[in-house]
């Protein structure tokens, strides 16, 4: 068995920033990737621009911002792995225009966030934080005023996706009634019920928790008007995105005792690194929990994220599979063909596929398999041929020369 890889793995440079978990490095190593540089901190500005030159695979978390300027400097980059849920720190369109696939981990820390949310709900409904602070200072407040059990209360979940639906199951185990609001119809878990509107959920829920992405529709979705709909005995939890809540309006509602308490793990403006000063209008208010964006920061979650994202990056590099990419058409592929495999990413236009096939037809070569997906702007085709080993590089040159080509790759040959 002879393998010829278009780019030997020891020449593929991987840069991992922000202390990405050892599980990712182990998976890369098991896949025979050895040229790995790790940095504990995020990079920014000119330091990041210099660091990405010559890098093929970049791994980041939430603090590193990959702008068009950074992508322009990344002359060898084929993929970015966001070792977190969100991808808003990457200019996804600029990456797609350069044929750089972006992958994330939308599922790996759902349990961690769900557990934190439920714990915060208990703490807020019992006023635990204020009682703990008082006890540390020598006080003793044994009052049961504004201290409630979770059993029998209503949990209102805004955004019934991966985290929201798992939280739904955990809350029912506490004996809570669960209702949720989502912009699309979602199959409920257990006995959860979908609210007809956000207003209905806010009026009925004892605990309101937010689990939505940052979009134009969700920015500022909880403001003064929405807070006014909540019960005075209700609490608000935001472990989603910092821009979803108007924190000034929330601070005013808390000072006026229009709601009982709040917990926030995300903020409109956050420090870029540990040790920087953090300020918020919510600081110093009673029955308020503020945490430094740690919803998914558990050892288990980081290990899962490391494995999930690294596996997607390896699959893309080794086979051309784009399953899980957030900015390219998604194609799932068999692991390894016999012969040769090419990938071709292009601006979607009539006739591209036929011109790709002509490169094989003129040579009298059979196409053993072909996979093709498009989105609104791009098309992605993967072609395999058993007979084309001798002409693999020539075909690659023709594919790269086709009008509208964004990126073409010869993944490997096997015979």
NORBEL-V246441 format. One line per field, one symbol per residue. ss: DSSP state (a for helix, b for strand, c for the rest). phi: phi as a letter, one per 30 degrees, with the letter a starting at -180 (. if undefined). burial: I if it has 9 or more other C-alpha atoms within 8 Angstrom, else O. A space follows every 10 residues. Layout:
BEGIN
ss=???
phi=???
burial=???
END
This chain:
BEGIN
ss=ccbbbcccaa accbbbcccc caaaaaaaaa cccccbbbcc ccccaaaaaa acccccbbbb cccccbcaaa aaacccccbb bbcccccccb caaaaaaccc bbbcccccca aaaaaaaaaa aaaaaacaaa aaaaaacccc cccccccccc cccbbbbbcc caaaaaaaaa aaacccbbbb bccccccccc ccbbcccaaa aaaaccbbbb cccccccccc cbcaaaaccc ccccbbbbcc caaabcaaaa aaaaaccccc bbbbcccccc cccccccccc cccccccbbb ccccccccaa aaaaaaaaaa aaaaaaaaac ccccbccccc ccccccccbb bbbbbbbccc caaaaaaaaa acccccccbb bbbbcccbbb bbbbbcccaa aaaaaaaaaa acccbbbbbb bbbbc
phi=.ccbcdbedd cdccccciid eeeddddedd cicccbccbd cdcbhddded dddidcbccb cdcdcccddd dddddcdcab ccdaddbddc dddddddcic dbbbbdcdcd dddddddddd dddddciddd dddddddjdb ccdcdhbbdd eidcccccjc cddedddedd ddddiddcbb bbdbdbddch cdbdddaded dddcddbcbc bbddbedcdi dcbedddddd ddccbcbbcc bdddcddddd ddddddidbd aabbcbbebb edaejddcba dcdiddhbcc bdhceccbed dddddedddd ddddedddbj dcejdcbbec bcbddbdcjb bbcbcbddae jddddddddd ddcicdcdab bbbbbdbcbb bbbbbdcced cedddedddd ddeidcabbc dabba
burial=OOOOOOOOOI OIIIIIIIII IOIIIOIIIO OOIOIIOIIO OIOIOOOIIO OIIIIIIIII IIIIOIIIOI IOIIIOIIII IIIIIIIOII IIOIIIOOII IIIIIIOIII IIIIIIIIOI IIIIIIIIII IOOIIOOOOO OOOOOOOOII OOIIIIIIII OIIIIIIIII IIOOIIIIII IIOOOOOIOO OIOIIOOIOI IIIIIIIIII IIOIOOOIII IIIIOIIOII IOOIIIIIII IIIIIIOOII IOIIOOOIII IIIIIIIOOO OOOOOOOOOO OIOOIOIIIO IOOOIIOOOO IIIIIIIIII IIIIIIIOII IIOOIIIIII IOOOOOIIII IIIIIIIIOO OOOOIIOOII IOOOIIIOOI IIIIIOOIII IIIIIIOIIO OIOOIIOIII OOOOIIIIOI IIIIO
END
